[in-house]
Amino acid sequence: MVVASAGGVPIQPVILPEDKWRVGEFLDQAPLDLKDLGAVDFIHLDRSRAAYWETSIDEVVKSMDDLVATAAYQPVS
């Protein structure tokens, strides 16, 4: 993740539903160069039903599209 962050590549954090309430705890343990992930919504991936999983993945894809559109990310040619 450090390489992605240093290269301006957006990072979308994902988390298990049962850990959603622990995001703050996880951010407290993150290295300094990843503390800014606190400004990004952690999306929980729910595998309990196929429809929930599909919705979770759709949310990740949409969020990544939004992050890429607003980031200074420049793909390497």
GROMACS elastic network, one bead per residue, 0.5 to 0.9 nm:
[ bonds ]
;  ai    aj funct       b0    kb
    1     4     6  0.50467   500
    1     5     6  0.60267   500
    1     6     6  0.84505   500
    1    11     6  0.76146   500
    1    34     6  0.81899   500
    2     5     6  0.50815   500
    2     6     6  0.59598   500
    2     7     6  0.83902   500
    2    33     6  0.72677   500
    2    34     6  0.75922   500
    3     6     6  0.51551   500
    3     7     6  0.60004   500
    3     8     6  0.86292   500
    3     9     6  0.83657   500
    4     7     6  0.51047   500
    4     8     6  0.62573   500
    4    10     6  0.70634   500
    4    11     6  0.73363   500
    5     8     6  0.52458   500
    5     9     6  0.56385   500
    5    10     6  0.67710   500
    5    11     6  0.72074   500
    5    33     6  0.77910   500
    5    34     6  0.76590   500
    6     9     6  0.75345   500
    6    33     6  0.85436   500
    7    10     6  0.88492   500
    7    73     6  0.74698   500
    7    74     6  0.85890   500
    8    71     6  0.71952   500
    8    72     6  0.60525   500
    8    74     6  0.75613   500
    9    68     6  0.77201   500
    9    71     6  0.76806   500
    9    72     6  0.79316   500
    9    73     6  0.53589   500
    9    74     6  0.79497   500
    9    75     6  0.84161   500
   10    64     6  0.73430   500
   10    67     6  0.60421   500
   10    68     6  0.63163   500
   10    71     6  0.68149   500
   10    72     6  0.87647   500
   10    73     6  0.72065   500
   11    37     6  0.77333   500
   11    40     6  0.84670   500
   11    64     6  0.77801   500
   11    67     6  0.80901   500
   12    37     6  0.81813   500
   12    40     6  0.71148   500
   12    41     6  0.78029   500
   12    42     6  0.71010   500
   12    43     6  0.78593   500
   12    60     6  0.71608   500
   12    63     6  0.73040   500
   12    64     6  0.64495   500
   12    67     6  0.81171   500
   13    37     6  0.74446   500
   13    40     6  0.74241   500
   13    41     6  0.73135   500
   13    43     6  0.65099   500
   13    44     6  0.86591   500
   13    60     6  0.87988   500
   14    41     6  0.86262   500
   14    42     6  0.52766   500
   14    44     6  0.54745   500
   14    45     6  0.66420   500
   14    60     6  0.79714   500
   15    18     6  0.82799   500
   15    19     6  0.64335   500
   15    20     6  0.64460   500
   15    23     6  0.83582   500
   15    42     6  0.64704   500
   15    43     6  0.60809   500
   15    45     6  0.61405   500
   15    46     6  0.89449   500
   16    19     6  0.53591   500
   16    20     6  0.65623   500
   16    43     6  0.83730   500
   16    44     6  0.51667   500
   16    45     6  0.55325   500
   16    46     6  0.67825   500
   16    47     6  0.87974   500
   17    20     6  0.53182   500
   17    21     6  0.84166   500
   17    43     6  0.86450   500
   17    44     6  0.51512   500
   17    45     6  0.64359   500
   17    46     6  0.61465   500
   18    21     6  0.73357   500
   18    22     6  0.85174   500
   18    44     6  0.86361   500
   19    22     6  0.52090   500
   19    23     6  0.70960   500
   19    44     6  0.83275   500
   20    23     6  0.58624   500
   20    42     6  0.77891   500
   20    43     6  0.83482   500
   20    44     6  0.67484   500
   21    24     6  0.76141   500
   21    25     6  0.85835   500
   22    25     6  0.51551   500
   22    26     6  0.62694   500
   22    27     6  0.86967   500
   23    26     6  0.50954   500
   23    27     6  0.61485   500
   23    28     6  0.86004   500
   23    38     6  0.82916   500
   23    42     6  0.75962   500
   24    27     6  0.50801   500
   24    28     6  0.61637   500
   24    29     6  0.87877   500
   24    38     6  0.79524   500
   25    28     6  0.51194   500
   25    29     6  0.66074   500
   25    30     6  0.89510   500
   26    29     6  0.51816   500
   26    30     6  0.63645   500
   27    31     6  0.83189   500
   27    34     6  0.80632   500
   27    35     6  0.61887   500
   27    36     6  0.88214   500
   27    37     6  0.76373   500
   27    38     6  0.66772   500
   28    31     6  0.83137   500
   28    35     6  0.78169   500
   29    35     6  0.88794   500
   30    33     6  0.80089   500
   30    34     6  0.60119   500
   30    35     6  0.60849   500
   31    34     6  0.55642   500
   31    35     6  0.65480   500
   32    35     6  0.52778   500
   32    36     6  0.81667   500
   33    36     6  0.72306   500
   34    37     6  0.57564   500
   34    38     6  0.83640   500
   35    38     6  0.60757   500
   35    39     6  0.85406   500
   36    39     6  0.57983   500
   36    40     6  0.77308   500
   37    40     6  0.52321   500
   37    41     6  0.80935   500
   37    42     6  0.84904   500
   38    41     6  0.73743   500
   38    42     6  0.82749   500
   41    63     6  0.87081   500
   43    56     6  0.73274   500
   43    59     6  0.73889   500
   43    60     6  0.68134   500
   43    63     6  0.89502   500
   44    56     6  0.68439   500
   45    52     6  0.80469   500
   45    53     6  0.64005   500
   45    55     6  0.86935   500
   45    56     6  0.52694   500
   45    57     6  0.72182   500
   45    60     6  0.88358   500
   46    49     6  0.73543   500
   46    50     6  0.87438   500
   46    52     6  0.57167   500
   46    53     6  0.52729   500
   46    54     6  0.87777   500
   46    55     6  0.85408   500
   46    56     6  0.64271   500
   47    50     6  0.67572   500
   47    51     6  0.87312   500
   47    52     6  0.65516   500
   47    53     6  0.50732   500
   47    54     6  0.88270   500
   47    56     6  0.86375   500
   48    51     6  0.87266   500
   48    52     6  0.68838   500
   48    53     6  0.73433   500
   49    52     6  0.52344   500
   49    53     6  0.62561   500
   49    54     6  0.87163   500
   50    53     6  0.50735   500
   50    54     6  0.61866   500
   50    55     6  0.86033   500
   51    54     6  0.51305   500
   51    55     6  0.61661   500
   51    56     6  0.85813   500
   52    55     6  0.50682   500
   52    56     6  0.60793   500
   52    57     6  0.86456   500
   53    56     6  0.50280   500
   53    57     6  0.62118   500
   53    58     6  0.85458   500
   54    57     6  0.51788   500
   54    58     6  0.60899   500
   54    59     6  0.86214   500
   55    58     6  0.50028   500
   55    59     6  0.62181   500
   55    60     6  0.87495   500
   56    59     6  0.51244   500
   56    60     6  0.64106   500
   56    61     6  0.88170   500
   57    60     6  0.50221   500
   57    61     6  0.62193   500
   57    62     6  0.86005   500
   58    61     6  0.51495   500
   58    62     6  0.61351   500
   58    63     6  0.84932   500
   59    62     6  0.51666   500
   59    63     6  0.59937   500
   59    64     6  0.85053   500
   60    63     6  0.51089   500
   60    64     6  0.60778   500
   60    65     6  0.85695   500
   61    64     6  0.51447   500
   61    65     6  0.61834   500
   61    66     6  0.86725   500
   62    65     6  0.50609   500
   62    66     6  0.62567   500
   62    67     6  0.86289   500
   63    66     6  0.50271   500
   63    67     6  0.60720   500
   63    68     6  0.85490   500
   64    68     6  0.59784   500
   64    69     6  0.83787   500
   65    68     6  0.52591   500
   65    69     6  0.61317   500
   65    70     6  0.87613   500
   66    69     6  0.50937   500
   66    70     6  0.63147   500
   66    71     6  0.85372   500
   67    70     6  0.52815   500
   67    71     6  0.58243   500
   68    71     6  0.51620   500
   68    72     6  0.77949   500
   68    73     6  0.64913   500
   69    72     6  0.83784   500
   69    73     6  0.83729   500
   70    73     6  0.83699   500
   71    74     6  0.85511   500
   74    77     6  0.89808   500
